[in-house]
């Protein structure tokens, strides 16, 4: 296996392990209402890992869904942090 390919695989495996730990689980004890966003966060996790590496690209529909989910999560988190809403 060539060295570059080996590095990509190692990075991908590390990212996959990180995604499995999910930041949400660390935040829930601080704010249980974040559990309402679980489905959107899982959806975003899927896109983050699947399309991060060469060889795969999101279709237009998937990109729109991911953007919509990210926009909703961003709005919730900005509100919780007391930040003014910006587009």
Secondary structure, 3 states (H helix, E strand, C coil): CCHHHHHHHHHHHHHHHHHHHCHHHHHCCCCHHHHHHHHHHHHHHHHHHHCCCCCCCCCHHHHHHHHHHHHHHHHHHHHHCCCCCCC
